[in-house]
Amino acid sequence: MMILFSATIFVSAALLFLIEPMFAKFVLPSFGGTPAVWTGSMMFFQAALLTSYLYVHATTTWLGARKQAVLHLVLVLLPLLVLPVAVPADEWAPSSEGNPIFLLLGLLAVAIGLPFFAISATNPLIQRWLADTDHPAARDPYFLYRASNLGSVIGLLGYPLVVERELTLANQGLWWSVGYGLLIVLVFASAVMLWRSTPATAVAEREEEAEPLAGDPISGGGSSQTADPALGGSSSQEAGG
C-alpha cells in the first residue's frame, strides 16, 4: 500500500510541475512573455490549485473517503477528453490591440484546466485515503509529502534540463499525456486498495472493545479484577468485623 500510494503521489507531483513550464512554452509564441501573460498564468494555476483543495475537503467531508473515491475516478477520466496536450491553434492567438489576459485564461481552462485540477486534487486525496485504512501509518499520513516533494523537484528541474532539450513541443505534450495515463492506472489501483482495506473507524471500534475497563468497582466502573486489592481487602475486613 505504501509503495502504491507513494508512487501515485510522486507521479502526480511530477506531472503537475511539468505541465506549468511546458504549457508556458506552448503559448509563448502566440502570447509573448509580457508581465500580463505571466501574471495571468500564475493566477490561473493558483486558483485551480485552491479550487482542487476545496473540492477535496468538501467531497470527503460530505461523502467520506470510500464513496468519494468513486467520484474522483470519474474526475481523473474526464481529462481524456482534452488530451493529448498540444500547441494551441492559431485562432487562440490574441490580436495586437486587445488585452490577451482573458483569451489566455480561456485557453488555459480549455486546454489543461481539467487535467491540472484532477492532478492537484490527487495528492491530498491519497493522504486522506490512507487515513481511512487500517494501515499502521494511517494515523499520520503526512509523511507522504516526501514523495510529493521529490516528484515536484524532479518535474521542476527535469523540464529545462531534459524535456525541453530532448523533445519537440509535440512530443512533450504526447509524453506528458502518456504519463497522465499512468497516473490514471495508479489512482484506480489506489482506490481498489482503499476499498479492500478495513476502515479506520472499524479498527478504532475493535480497539475500544478489546480495551479492559478500568476503575473502582465500588464506584460503578471497571470490574473486580481491575479494582485496587487494598480496597477489596479493607471492605472484606469491615464486613467481617
Backbone torsions as a table, in degrees:
resi	resn	phi	psi	omega
1	MET	NA	-43.1	-178.5
2	MET	-66.0	-38.8	179.2
3	ILE	-65.5	-43.8	-179.0
4	LEU	-65.6	-48.7	-179.5
5	PHE	-63.9	-40.8	179.2
6	SER	-65.3	-41.3	178.7
7	ALA	-64.7	-38.7	179.0
8	THR	-63.6	-45.7	179.3
9	ILE	-66.8	-38.8	179.2
10	PHE	-61.7	-48.1	-178.1
11	VAL	-65.7	-41.9	-178.7
12	SER	-65.5	-39.8	178.6
13	ALA	-66.7	-40.7	179.2
14	ALA	-64.3	-42.8	178.7
15	LEU	-65.3	-37.2	-178.6
16	LEU	-63.4	-43.2	-177.4
17	PHE	-85.1	-8.3	172.4
18	LEU	-84.3	-37.8	-172.4
19	ILE	-70.5	-29.7	-177.0
20	GLU	-65.3	-55.7	177.4
21	PRO	-69.9	-28.4	-179.3
22	MET	-65.7	-48.5	-178.8
23	PHE	-71.6	-28.8	172.8
24	ALA	-61.4	-37.3	176.0
25	LYS	-66.2	-35.1	179.7
26	PHE	-64.8	-43.4	-173.4
27	VAL	-89.9	-8.3	-176.7
28	LEU	-58.0	-44.2	-179.8
29	PRO	-62.8	-32.0	-176.9
30	SER	-86.6	-38.6	-173.0
31	PHE	-105.1	-17.4	-178.9
32	GLY	78.2	-177.6	-177.1
33	GLY	-112.4	39.7	-179.9
34	THR	-71.7	159.2	178.2
35	PRO	-57.5	-35.5	179.8
36	ALA	-63.5	-36.7	-179.9
37	VAL	-67.9	-46.0	-179.2
38	TRP	-67.3	-41.5	178.9
39	THR	-64.8	-43.1	178.2
40	GLY	-62.8	-39.7	178.9
41	SER	-64.4	-46.0	179.4
42	MET	-63.2	-38.9	178.0
43	MET	-62.2	-42.1	179.7
44	PHE	-63.4	-48.0	-177.4
45	PHE	-64.3	-40.8	179.7
46	GLN	-68.5	-39.6	178.3
47	ALA	-65.6	-40.8	178.5
48	ALA	-65.9	-37.7	178.7
49	LEU	-65.0	-45.5	179.4
50	LEU	-63.8	-41.4	179.2
51	THR	-63.0	-38.2	178.8
52	SER	-65.9	-37.5	177.4
53	TYR	-66.4	-38.9	176.9
54	LEU	-64.7	-38.5	176.4
55	TYR	-60.7	-44.7	179.7
56	VAL	-61.7	-47.6	-177.9
57	HIS	-63.7	-45.4	-175.7
58	ALA	-69.1	-44.9	-175.1
59	THR	-73.2	-38.2	177.8
60	THR	-69.9	-33.8	176.7
61	THR	-68.8	-39.5	-176.2
62	TRP	-79.4	-44.9	-173.5
63	LEU	-100.1	-23.6	-169.5
64	GLY	86.7	159.7	-172.9
65	ALA	-64.2	-40.4	-172.7
66	ARG	-74.1	-41.1	175.1
67	LYS	-72.5	-34.0	-179.7
68	GLN	-66.4	-28.5	179.6
69	ALA	-59.3	-35.0	177.1
70	VAL	-62.4	-44.5	178.9
71	LEU	-62.1	-40.4	-177.4
72	HIS	-70.9	-31.4	176.1
73	LEU	-63.7	-37.0	174.8
74	VAL	-66.1	-40.5	-178.3
75	LEU	-63.3	-42.3	-177.6
76	VAL	-71.5	-16.2	176.8
77	LEU	-85.0	-25.1	-176.9
78	LEU	-59.8	-38.7	-179.9
79	PRO	-60.8	-15.3	176.5
80	LEU	-61.8	-18.9	178.2
81	LEU	-69.7	-24.6	-176.0
82	VAL	-114.9	-0.3	179.2
83	LEU	-90.8	155.9	3.2
84	PRO	-77.8	156.4	176.3
85	VAL	-64.9	133.3	-175.2
86	ALA	-139.9	163.1	175.2
87	VAL	-64.9	132.0	-177.5
88	PRO	-60.6	148.7	179.8
89	ALA	-71.1	166.8	-175.8
90	ASP	-63.8	-27.1	-177.8
91	GLU	-68.9	-13.6	176.3
92	TRP	-83.5	-11.2	-178.2
93	ALA	-67.5	130.4	-178.4
94	PRO	-75.1	158.4	175.3
95	SER	-77.8	162.1	-177.7
96	SER	-71.3	-19.2	-176.9
97	GLU	-99.6	-22.1	-175.2
98	GLY	-88.0	166.8	176.0
99	ASN	-82.9	121.3	-173.6
100	PRO	-80.2	-6.8	-169.3
101	ILE	-64.0	-44.2	-177.5
102	PHE	-70.3	-37.4	176.6
103	LEU	-65.8	-37.7	178.6
104	LEU	-66.1	-44.1	179.2
105	LEU	-63.0	-38.2	177.2
106	GLY	-65.3	-41.0	178.4
107	LEU	-64.2	-44.5	178.3
108	LEU	-60.7	-42.2	-179.0
109	ALA	-65.0	-41.5	-176.4
110	VAL	-76.3	-41.9	-171.7
111	ALA	-81.3	-44.5	-175.1
112	ILE	-132.0	8.3	-178.9
113	GLY	-60.1	-48.8	-178.7
114	LEU	-64.9	-51.5	179.4
115	PRO	-64.0	-37.1	178.9
116	PHE	-64.3	-41.9	179.6
117	PHE	-64.0	-45.3	-178.5
118	ALA	-63.9	-41.4	-179.8
119	ILE	-69.0	-41.1	-179.3
120	SER	-61.1	-35.0	-178.8
121	ALA	-79.9	-18.3	-174.1
122	THR	-68.1	-43.0	-176.2
123	ASN	-59.2	-55.8	179.0
124	PRO	-65.7	-27.6	179.6
125	LEU	-69.1	-40.6	179.3
126	ILE	-60.8	-40.3	176.3
127	GLN	-63.6	-39.9	178.2
128	ARG	-66.4	-37.9	177.9
129	TRP	-63.7	-42.9	178.4
130	LEU	-61.2	-40.6	-179.6
131	ALA	-63.7	-18.2	-178.3
132	ASP	-98.9	13.9	179.2
133	THR	-110.0	176.5	178.4
134	ASP	-92.8	13.3	-179.2
135	HIS	-67.2	144.4	179.7
136	PRO	-57.9	-27.8	-179.2
137	ALA	-87.4	4.3	-174.6
138	ALA	-67.5	-25.0	-178.2
139	ARG	-73.8	-17.4	179.4
140	ASP	-143.0	76.5	-174.0
141	PRO	-81.0	1.8	-172.4
142	TYR	-74.1	-7.6	174.6
143	PHE	-65.4	-16.9	177.7
144	LEU	-66.3	-12.8	175.4
145	TYR	-61.1	-22.7	177.4
146	ARG	-62.5	-43.2	177.2
147	ALA	-66.2	-37.2	178.5
148	SER	-65.9	-44.5	-179.9
149	ASN	-64.9	-39.5	179.0
150	LEU	-64.5	-44.4	177.8
151	GLY	-63.7	-37.2	179.2
152	SER	-64.3	-44.2	-179.4
153	VAL	-65.1	-43.1	-179.9
154	ILE	-64.9	-41.3	178.4
155	GLY	-66.2	-41.7	-177.2
156	LEU	-68.7	-41.4	-179.7
157	LEU	-85.2	-28.0	-176.3
158	GLY	-68.6	-29.9	-177.7
159	TYR	-66.8	-54.5	-178.6
160	PRO	-71.5	-27.4	-175.2
161	LEU	-86.8	-30.5	-174.3
162	VAL	-125.7	-58.5	-170.4
163	VAL	-62.8	-49.8	-176.7
164	GLU	-64.7	-32.5	-177.4
165	ARG	-79.4	-36.8	-169.5
166	GLU	-97.8	-19.9	-173.5
167	LEU	-121.4	145.1	172.8
168	THR	-74.0	168.0	-178.9
169	LEU	-60.5	-40.8	-179.7
170	ALA	-63.9	-43.1	179.7
171	ASN	-69.6	-30.9	176.8
172	GLN	-61.3	-48.0	178.1
173	GLY	-64.1	-36.1	-179.4
174	LEU	-67.7	-47.4	-178.6
175	TRP	-69.6	-32.8	175.6
176	TRP	-64.3	-39.2	178.5
177	SER	-65.9	-35.6	174.9
178	VAL	-63.6	-41.1	176.3
179	GLY	-61.8	-36.3	176.7
180	TYR	-66.5	-36.9	175.1
181	GLY	-60.6	-39.9	175.5
182	LEU	-62.2	-39.9	178.8
183	LEU	-62.7	-39.3	177.9
184	ILE	-58.4	-44.7	179.0
185	VAL	-61.0	-43.6	-179.4
186	LEU	-66.0	-39.3	178.8
187	VAL	-65.7	-41.7	177.5
188	PHE	-62.7	-43.2	179.1
189	ALA	-64.6	-38.2	178.0
190	SER	-64.9	-39.6	178.5
191	ALA	-64.5	-41.2	177.2
192	VAL	-62.6	-41.4	177.2
193	MET	-61.9	-39.0	177.4
194	LEU	-62.8	-47.2	-177.0
195	TRP	-66.4	-30.5	-178.4
196	ARG	-82.2	-14.8	-177.8
197	SER	-84.9	161.9	176.7
198	THR	-78.8	132.4	179.4
199	PRO	-60.0	147.5	-179.4
200	ALA	-62.9	-32.5	-179.8
201	THR	-66.0	-36.6	178.3
202	ALA	-66.6	-38.5	177.6
203	VAL	-64.3	-42.7	179.9
204	ALA	-64.0	-38.0	179.3
205	GLU	-66.4	-38.7	178.2
206	ARG	-65.2	-39.4	179.2
207	GLU	-64.9	-38.5	178.6
208	GLU	-67.6	-37.4	179.2
209	GLU	-70.0	-33.7	-178.4
210	ALA	-78.8	-20.0	-178.0
211	GLU	-72.6	125.1	-178.3
212	PRO	-69.9	148.5	177.4
213	LEU	-71.7	139.5	179.8
214	ALA	-123.0	149.6	176.9
215	GLY	142.2	-171.4	-177.0
216	ASP	-97.6	116.4	-178.4
217	PRO	-64.4	-22.6	-179.7
218	ILE	-68.2	-32.8	-179.9
219	SER	-90.3	0.8	175.3
220	GLY	103.4	1.1	179.8
221	GLY	-116.3	145.7	175.4
222	GLY	81.2	-164.5	-178.5
223	SER	-130.4	175.9	-179.0
224	SER	-67.7	-25.3	178.9
225	GLN	-73.3	-25.7	-177.6
226	THR	-99.7	1.9	-178.6
227	ALA	-76.8	158.8	176.7
228	ASP	-68.4	120.8	-177.9
229	PRO	-61.1	-28.6	-179.6
230	ALA	-65.3	-38.4	177.9
231	LEU	-66.6	-40.3	179.4
232	GLY	-64.6	-40.2	-179.5
233	GLY	-66.1	-44.6	-178.9
234	SER	-65.8	-34.6	178.9
235	SER	-67.0	-38.2	179.4
236	SER	-66.5	-41.2	-179.6
237	GLN	-64.7	-40.5	179.0
238	GLU	-65.6	-37.5	179.6
239	ALA	-68.6	-37.9	179.1
240	GLY	-73.3	-31.0	-179.9
241	GLY	-76.5	NA	NA
